[in-house]
Amino acid sequence: MSVLDELKQHLEPGQVYRRGDLAQWSNAVDRHLKLLVKDGTLHKVSQGVYACPKKTSFGNAAPEDYKLVEAFLKTDDFLLFSSNTYNALGVGTTQLYNEQVVYNRKRHGKFKLGNRTFSFQMKPYFPKEASKEFLLVDLVNNVNKLAEEQDAVLERITHVVASMNFSSLKKSAQLYGGVRAKKFFASIDSKAVIHAA
């Protein structure tokens, strides 16, 4: 069996690899990568990042976004979500976005991985998963970037917050909120205290 055939045996459909991952099974990794891309075994998705396509009855399926980002960043320390998730919060946002947001500690900027664009944003703190509380805080952080009218969105957030556990929301605002979000949720908190009194 040739070294190239042996390398192919290590490849799993649907997985994403860095050049360094494949070097352990090859004595000429760059030459072998060129051959594997040429014959369609691998697709180059970014500098030094390759995907092994999963064949389906509809053709090759793209690898999961999470796997692409994990290989690109060389870590699983990131939060991946779509700004479209804001639309499920019930605060009047309806704009559709065609890029995924990646909060991480290593890269900043827009990068194309395969045929998809990811907006990498460096943040000191972010959760492992995007909870409703986190998304509301993040929405307030980014309200000036939305296509919708800011005041109307913020007004609707105050109504949504009324039906939520405010202590966990306040905790999210402290951990992940910028100056605007911290002030906004603190003002809702003080209004609630005055109302309760």
Backbone as a ProteinNet text record, in pm:
[ID]
protein_1_A
[PRIMARY]
MSVLDELKQHLEPGQVYRRGDLAQWSNAVDRHLKLLVKDGTLHKVSQGVYACPKKTSFGNAAPEDYKLVEAFLKTDDFLLFSSNTYNALGVGTTQLYNEQVVYNRKRHGKFKLGNRTFSFQMKPYFPKEASKEFLLVDLVNNVNKLAEEQDAVLERITHVVASMNFSSLKKSAQLYGGVRAKKFFASIDSKAVIHAA
[TERTIARY]
84.6	0	88.8	52.9	134	106.9	197.5	181.3	53.7	24.6	-96.2	-222.1	-223.8	-340.5	-355.8	-241.9	-244.1	-299.1	-258	-308.2	-459.4	-508	-652.3	-731	-670.2	-740	-765.1	-687.1	-703.6	-810	-854.3	-949.1	-1093	-1166.7	-1307.7	-1397.9	-1496.7	-1589	-1659.1	-1666.1	-1731.6	-1635.9	-1510.5	-1412.2	-1330.8	-1272.9	-1189.9	-1051	-948.2	-810.9	-721.6	-626.2	-519.1	-403.9	-321.8	-206	-124	-105	-25.2	-83.9	-219	-283.6	-244.7	-231.8	-208	-59.3	26.4	171.4	221.3	151.9	196.7	183.3	97.1	76.1	137.7	217.4	272	419.9	494.7	636.9	658	547.3	553	415.7	384.5	246.9	196.2	278.7	231	198	282.9	257.7	130.8	118.1	0.3	-127.8	-119.7	-238.3	-282.7	-185.5	-218.8	-291.4	-240.5	-300.9	-441.1	-458.2	-588.6	-692.7	-647.4	-739.2	-775.5	-675.4	-696.7	-796.6	-787.9	-880.6	-1013.1	-1029.1	-1157.6	-1172.4	-1065.3	-1072.1	-1081.3	-1007.9	-1011.7	-1049.6	-1111.1	-1137.3	-1060.6	-990.7	-919.2	-1021.2	-1034.9	-1133.3	-1068.1	-939.1	-865.3	-717.8	-631.4	-487.9	-456.1	-410.7	-372.3	-487.4	-611.8	-728.9	-801	-829.5	-887.9	-1006.1	-1109.8	-1227.9	-1236.6	-1275	-1299.3	-1450.6	-1497.6	-1642.2	-1715.8	-1838.5	-1925.9	-2019	-2018	-2100.4	-2244.1	-2339.4	-2481.3	-2546.5	-2675.2	-2746.1	-2763.8	-2742.6	-2754.7	-2617.2	-2512.8	-2377.5	-2298.1	-2190.1	-2104.6	-2167.5	-2174.2	-2227.7	-2112.6	-2137.5	-2035.2	-2012.9	-1892	-1867.6	-1941.8	-1963.9	-2032.5	-1951.6	-2023.8	-1957.9	-1865.3	-1911.7	-1833.2	-1696.4	-1696.5	-1570.8	-1476.3	-1534.3	-1452.8	-1383	-1461.9	-1407.5	-1305.1	-1335.2	-1243.1	-1107.4	-1107.9	-981.6	-909.8	-986.2	-927.1	-860.4	-927.1	-873.5	-775.5	-776.3	-694.4	-734.4	-863.3	-913.2	-1065.7	-1122.7	-1269.6	-1319.2	-1229.8	-1264.1	-1322.6	-1448	-1515.6	-1667	-1741.4	-1887.7	-1929.2	-2000.6	-2045.1	-2196.7	-2245.7	-2391.2	-2422.4	-2549	-2592.6	-2669.5	-2649.3	-2726.3	-2876.1	-2910	-3051.3	-3119.3	-3038.9	-3094	-3168.1	-3125.8	-3195.2	-3344.2	-3375.4	-3513.8	-3609.2	-3554.7	-3639.3	-3667.6	-3611.5	-3626.6	-3759.2	-3829.3	-3958.1	-3946.4	-3839	-3820.7	-3830.4	-3885.6	-3912.3	-3801.3	-3693.3	-3588.2	-3627.2	-3613.8	-3652.6	-3546.1	-3444.2	-3337.7	-3269.1	-3239.3	-3167.6	-3021.9	-2931.5	-2787.4	-2729.2	-2636	-2582.7	-2442.4	-2406.9	-2277.2	-2292	-2203.2	-2201.4	-2104	-2137.6	-2052.3	-1971.4	-1843.3	-1756.9	-1688.7	-1733	-1664.3	-1549.2	-1429.4	-1312.4	-1203.5	-1089.2	-979.7	-855	-868.3	-748.6	-753.1	-868.6	-875.1	-983.5	-960.5	-1061	-1069.3	-1190.1	-1208.6	-1301	-1328.9	-1415.7	-1328.6	-1359.6	-1282.8	-1377.8	-1337.1	-1416.8	-1359.1	-1441.1	-1399.8	-1488.7	-1428.6	-1509.9	-1590	-1722.4	-1805.2	-1886.4	-1845.6	-1919.3	-1831.1	-1894.6	-1821.9	-1851.4	-1747	-1759.5	-1703.7	-1774.7	-1727.8	-1663.8	-1531.1	-1457	-1440.3	-1483.3	-1473.7	-1405.8	-1298.5	-1226.2	-1299.9	-1328.3	-1398.5	-1327.3	-1317.7	-1253.4	-1340.9	-1474.8	-1566.3	-1682.5	-1716.2	-1835.8	-1869.2	-1997.7	-2036.3	-2005.6	-2019.7	-1999.4	-2117.3	-2235.5	-2355.9	-2431.7	-2502.5	-2575.9	-2715.1	-2728.9	-2859.6	-2943.6	-3072.6	-3161.4	-3111.6	-3066.9	-3016.1	-2894	-2800.1	-2681	-2719.1	-2810.6	-2848.9	-2915.1	-2995.7	-3057.3	-2950.3	-2854.4	-2744.8	-2663.9	-2634.9	-2555.3	-2630.2	-2761.5	-2844	-2834.8	-2840.2	-2826.6	-2685.4	-2584.7	-2446.8	-2435.5	-2512.9	-2499.2	-2618.5	-2704.2	-2829.6	-2804.7	-2692.9	-2663	-2624	-2597.6	-2561.4	-2682.6	-2797.4	-2916.5	-2983.9	-3057	-3130.6	-3257.3	-3309.2	-3433.4	-3412.4	-3521	-3518.1	-3478.3	-3369	-3310.1	-3406.6	-3470.2	-3557.5	-3671.8	-3726.4	-3838.3	-3792.5	-3673	-3618.6	-3593.9	-3533	-3503.9	-3633.3	-3734.7	-3864.5	-3924.2	-3914.1	-3968.2	-3887.7	-3758.1	-3675.3	-3725.8	-3763.8	-3812.9	-3937.3	-4022.1	-4143	-4108	-4011.3	-3969	-3905	-3823.8	-3752.7	-3849.5	-3966.1	-4065.3	-4107	-4099.2	-4141.7	-4023.6	-3906.1	-3786.3	-3734.3	-3641	-3572	-3469.1	-3500.6	-3416.2	-3278.6	-3268.5	-3137.7	-3035.2	-3078.7	-2982.3	-2952.4	-3049.4	-3027.2	-2927.1	-2943.8	-2854	-2710.5	-2700.1	-2568.3	-2503	-2583.6	-2532.9	-2488.6	-2565.3	-2530.8	-2398.7	-2377.4	-2250.9	-2132.6	-2153.2	-2044.3	-2012.9	-2119.6	-2098.8	-2141.7	-2199.8	-2249.1	-2141.7	-2155.6	-2071.8	-2133.7	-2080.5	-2130.3	-2278.9	-2319.5	-2459	-2551.7	-2515.3	-2600.4	-2610.7	-2499.1	-2501.4	-2595.2	-2584.9	-2671.6	-2818	-2842.1	-2979.5	-3047.8	-2979.8	-3042.6	-3047.9	-2952.9	-2956.6	-3077	-3108.5	-3223.1	-3354	-3362.1	-3482.8	-3497.1	-3383.5	-3382.2	-3432.4	-3383.4	-3424.1	-3571.5	-3619.8	-3762	-3848.4	-3801.3	-3875.2	-3882.2	-3770.8	-3765.8	-3865.1	-3863.4	-3954.5	-4100.1	-4124.2	-4260.7	-4308.9	-4216	-4249.9	-4279.9	-4208.4	-4228.5	-4361.9
-119.4	0	125.3	222.1	344.3	430.7	523.4	616.5	698	736.1	814.7	735.9	608.1	523.1	506.3	495.5	481.9	608.7	722.8	851.3	859.4	814.2	816.7	736.1	627.7	542	613	715.7	788.8	898.6	926.4	1036.9	990.8	1070.6	1039	1140.8	1095.3	1188.7	1277.6	1406.3	1500.4	1565.4	1517.8	1574.2	1685.3	1770.6	1880.6	1863.6	1882	1858.8	1979.6	1997.9	2095.4	2020.2	2093.5	2033.1	1952.3	2010.5	1944.3	1811.3	1800.1	1674.1	1562.1	1597.1	1496	1464.1	1554.8	1535.3	1407.3	1364.7	1244.5	1117.5	1118.9	999.4	1012.4	1118.1	1140.2	1177.8	1130	1166.7	1281.6	1328.4	1441.8	1509	1568.7	1613.6	1714.6	1808.2	1909.4	1848	1757	1688.8	1604.4	1532.4	1447.4	1530.4	1644	1730.5	1778.6	1816.1	1861.5	1750.5	1628	1513.3	1484.1	1493.1	1464.1	1570.8	1695.5	1802.3	1782.7	1744.8	1724.9	1613.3	1503.7	1392.1	1403.9	1514.4	1537.8	1471.6	1403.9	1339.4	1444.7	1555	1667.2	1795.4	1887.3	2021.9	2119.9	2213.5	2316.3	2422.4	2446.6	2545.2	2674.7	2668.7	2787.8	2750.3	2848.4	2820.7	2715.5	2598.1	2492.7	2415.2	2437.9	2367.3	2295.5	2165.5	2081.9	2003.1	1989.1	1911.8	1785.4	1677.5	1551.4	1544.4	1563.4	1572.2	1442.5	1460.1	1345.3	1331.9	1216	1198.2	1162.6	1231.5	1201.6	1181.3	1144.8	1124.9	1256.7	1369.3	1501.5	1559.3	1479.2	1528.7	1538.6	1614.3	1628.8	1723.1	1678.2	1763.1	1842.6	1969	2054.4	2010.7	2026.5	1990.5	2085.6	2041.7	2125.7	2252.2	2362.8	2490.3	2478.9	2407.4	2394.2	2331.6	2226	2156.7	2245.4	2324.3	2417.3	2518.5	2576.9	2680.8	2621.3	2503.2	2437.5	2411.5	2364.5	2338.3	2469.7	2571.3	2700.6	2766.1	2759.4	2823.4	2734.8	2605.1	2506.8	2500.7	2520.8	2512.8	2499	2448.5	2444.7	2555.1	2648.8	2759.3	2875.5	2860.6	2966.1	2946.1	3049.4	3041.9	3076.3	2982.9	2999.4	3013.9	3121.1	3136.1	3229.5	3230.8	3318.7	3435.4	3553.4	3669.7	3649.2	3553.2	3522.1	3469.5	3418.3	3365.2	3474.5	3600.6	3711.7	3712.5	3666.5	3673.7	3584.3	3486.4	3395.3	3449	3566	3620.3	3694.3	3720.2	3789.1	3937.4	4000	4144.1	4226.6	4165.2	4241.5	4244.3	4169.7	4165.8	4061.5	4097.7	4006.4	3996	4078.6	4081	3944.4	3898.3	3771.9	3800.2	3728.2	3748.1	3620.5	3636.1	3515.9	3479.7	3525.9	3485.6	3443	3356.9	3309.6	3396.4	3416.8	3494.3	3397	3424.3	3339.3	3427.2	3415.2	3483.2	3393.4	3450.2	3368.2	3457.7	3397.2	3472.8	3482	3440.2	3433.7	3516.3	3520.5	3583.4	3689.7	3791.9	3896.5	3930.6	3940.6	3974.4	3875.3	3902.4	3812	3715.4	3587.5	3484.3	3392.1	3355.9	3262	3123	3033.4	2893.2	2810.4	2753	2685.1	2790.8	2770.9	2870.2	2954.7	2955.6	3033.1	3138.3	3249.4	3358.6	3358.1	3372.3	3376.5	3509.3	3569.5	3694.2	3659.8	3659.2	3626.6	3753.4	3747.2	3863.8	3822.6	3891.9	3859.6	3917.9	3831.4	3872.5	3810.4	3883.8	3824.4	3718.8	3737.3	3643.7	3608.2	3481.5	3433.4	3295	3257.6	3126.4	3015	2890.1	2775.6	2762.8	2802.7	2796.4	2927.5	2961.8	3088.8	3071	3105.1	3097.6	3218.7	3214.4	3327.5	3453.8	3436.4	3550.6	3613.4	3527.3	3577.4	3650	3591.7	3651.5	3787.8	3802.8	3933.3	4037.8	3997.8	4089	4122.9	4021.9	4042.3	4131.2	4114.1	4196.8	4344.3	4371.5	4510.2	4562.2	4475	4514.8	4560.7	4493.7	4516.6	4587.3	4646.1	4702.7	4810.9	4881.8	4988.1	4931.7	4799.3	4738.5	4678.8	4678.2	4615.7	4706	4640.8	4717.4	4778.8	4716.5	4764	4891.1	4957.9	5081.2	5046.8	5105.1	5066.8	5081.1	5197.1	5222.3	5123.2	5087	4991.8	4854.1	4814.2	4683.6	4684.1	4790.7	4799.8	4801	4867.6	4871.3	4730.6	4655.2	4517.4	4427.5	4453.3	4372.4	4389	4511.1	4533.1	4449.8	4428.3	4345.4	4196.7	4153.5	4011.9	3979	4071.8	4053.1	4030.3	4092.2	4081.7	3937.1	3851.6	3711.7	3617.5	3674.9	3591.1	3596.3	3504	3503.7	3616.8	3726.5	3845.1	3829	3747.7	3734.3	3668.9	3568.3	3505.4	3599.4	3682.2	3780.4	3887.5	3928.3	4029.1	3974.5	3845.7	3781.1	3780.7	3749.1	3750.4	3890.5	3991.5	4130.9	4169.2	4123.7	4154.2	4085.4	3960	3881.8	3922.9	3945.4	3959.6	4095.4	4179.4	4306.3	4412.2	4496.2	4614.5	4722.9	4842.5	4953.4	4976.3	4980.3	5003.6	4897.9	4769.8	4660.5	4662.4	4687	4691.3	4802.6	4920.1	5033.2	5000.6	4943	4912.5	4816.2	4705.2	4606.5	4655.5	4739.8	4799	4891.8	4965	5056.8	4978.5	4863.3	4779.1	4727.4	4687.3	4635.6	4741.4	4864	4970.3	5006.1	5001.3	5027.5	4919.9	4793.6	4682.6	4698.1	4744.1	4763.5	4874.9	4985.1	5098	5052.2	4974.9	4925.7	4833.9	4747.3	4651.9	4725.9	4836.3	4915.9	4987.8
0	0	0	-84.7	-91.3	31.3	56.4	169.5	151.1	24.8	-3.9	29.7	-7.6	24.5	175	242.1	387.6	453.1	397.9	447.8	429.1	312.9	284.5	387.1	435.2	531.4	665.4	693	818.3	807.9	686.9	665.9	688.2	762.9	790.1	722.7	645.5	581.2	685.1	653.6	745.2	842.8	846.4	939.5	872.7	955.4	906.1	967.8	885.8	931	904	992.2	965.1	899.1	828.1	762.5	863.2	983.3	1086.8	1132.8	1128.7	1168.9	1072.6	944.3	840.8	822.4	870.1	851.9	919.3	1027.3	1099.3	1015.2	911.7	829.3	690.7	669.9	536.2	543.8	444.7	437.3	337.8	276.9	182.3	185.6	300.1	324.5	222.1	179.7	84.2	-52	-96	-225.3	-214.8	-103.8	-85.5	-74.9	-8	2.6	-134.8	-218.5	-355	-431.1	-419.3	-489.1	-435.5	-303.1	-242.1	-277	-290.1	-331.9	-479.2	-558.9	-703.2	-730.8	-653.3	-680.2	-602.4	-527.6	-460.9	-324.4	-278.2	-146.1	-37.1	-56	38.3	-34.8	37.4	-13.9	73	10.3	87.2	128.1	258.5	304.7	351	382.9	424.9	423.5	445.1	447.2	553.5	509.3	603.2	663.8	614	667.2	552.3	573.9	469	523.7	440.8	480.7	396.6	462.2	391.7	368.9	244.9	222.5	251.8	300.2	327.7	208.2	145.4	25.9	65.6	4.6	28	-108.4	-107.7	-235.4	-310.8	-239.2	-302.9	-339.9	-325.3	-352.7	-223.6	-226.3	-108.3	-6.4	117.8	225.4	286.1	310.5	372.5	516.7	568.3	709.3	802.9	924.3	1022.6	1048.7	1068.1	1096.3	1217	1320.1	1443.1	1413.8	1329.8	1298.3	1217.1	1126.3	1047.3	1137.8	1227.8	1316.6	1413.3	1464.9	1559.2	1493.4	1368.3	1297.7	1266.3	1228.5	1193.4	1314.6	1430	1551.5	1628.8	1598.1	1671.4	1819.3	1847.2	1984.8	1981.4	2091.4	2101.1	2194.9	2224.8	2315.3	2233.5	2194.3	2118.7	2131.5	2095.8	2091	1949.3	1886.2	1748.1	1746.5	1687.5	1674.6	1558.8	1519.3	1410.9	1469.5	1414	1459	1433.1	1345.5	1320.1	1447	1541.7	1667.5	1744.1	1724.9	1791.4	1756.4	1633.5	1584.6	1663.6	1735.2	1813.4	1953.8	1987.3	2123.1	2143.1	2031.4	2042.1	2069.9	2019.6	2044.9	1917	1811.6	1689.5	1587	1607.7	1505.6	1400.6	1274.4	1166	1057.7	1067.7	965.5	958.2	836.4	820.8	784.7	850	829.3	769.7	677.4	611.5	658.8	778.9	832.6	978.5	1019.2	1156.3	1237.4	1362.9	1452.6	1538.4	1555.1	1637.3	1742.1	1868.2	1977.6	2020.7	2025.7	2056.5	2114.4	2147.1	2209	2119.7	1991	1907.2	1778.3	1712.2	1579.8	1574	1489	1470.4	1321.7	1271	1130.3	1062.3	934.3	856.7	778.5	792.1	722.8	648.9	527.7	449.5	470.4	519.2	537.1	445.8	342.9	242.4	168.9	162.5	92.5	190.1	318	417.5	483.9	518.6	583.3	732.5	811.9	957.6	1007.1	1100.3	1160.9	1295.3	1299	1421.4	1504	1629.5	1717.8	1847.8	1881.2	2004.5	2124	2220.4	2342.1	2461.8	2573.8	2691	2757.8	2750.1	2817.3	2725.6	2724.6	2654.3	2709.9	2707.6	2761.5	2661.6	2705	2615.5	2519.7	2568	2484.6	2494.1	2387	2383	2443.8	2571.5	2639.1	2599.3	2633.8	2603.6	2675.4	2799.8	2877.9	2808.3	2766.3	2698.9	2570.1	2491	2363.2	2381.3	2487	2513.2	2546.9	2628.9	2665.1	2540.3	2459.9	2338.8	2239.4	2233.5	2144.9	2185.1	2315.8	2362.3	2332.4	2350.2	2316.2	2170.4	2083.5	1938.5	1875.8	1957.5	1905	1799.5	1809.8	1711.3	1575	1565.9	1436.7	1365.6	1433	1375.1	1273.2	1182	1081.2	1141.6	1249.4	1311.3	1393.4	1424.4	1504	1647.4	1694.9	1824.3	1941.5	1952.5	2068.3	2075.5	1957.9	1954.3	2003.4	1962.1	2004.9	2156	2207	2350.8	2433	2379.9	2449.4	2458.7	2348	2347.9	2441.8	2452.4	2543.9	2687.3	2725.8	2863.3	2890.2	2788.2	2804.7	2815.6	2733.5	2736.1	2870.9	2921	3047.7	3163.7	3155.7	3264.6	3292	3189.1	3207.9	3232.8	3256.7	3275.3	3418.4	3446.1	3575	3570.4	3638.8	3622.9	3687.8	3791.5	3857.3	3764.8	3685.2	3592.3	3475.6	3437.8	3332.2	3378.8	3504.5	3563.1	3569.5	3601.9	3608.7	3469.6	3366.3	3228	3188.1	3229.3	3196.3	3261.4	3385.2	3455.1	3388	3345	3285.4	3141.4	3061.9	2917.4	2860.9	2943.7	2893.4	2882.8	2778.6	2767.7	2854.9	2847	2929.6	2904.1	2775.9	2739.8	2799.5	2785	2833.9	2986.2	3053.4	3201.1	3250.1	3186.2	3224.7	3196.2	3080.1	3037	3134.2	3167.2	3256.1	3400.9	3439.9	3574.4	3586.5	3476.8	3480.5	3488.6	3421.2	3430.5	3573.2	3631	3768.3	3866.1	3852.2	3945.3	3926.7	3801.2	3776.1	3843	3834.5	3894.5	4045.5	4105.2	4251.4	4291.1	4216.4	4244.5	4228.7	4124	4095.2	4208.8	4254.4	4361.6	4492	4514.1	4636.2	4630.3
[MASK]
+++++++++++++++++++++++++++++++++++++++++++++++++++++++++++++++++++++++++++++++++++++++++++++++++++++++++++++++++++++++++++++++++++++++++++++++++++++++++++++++++++++++++++++++++++++++++++++++++++++

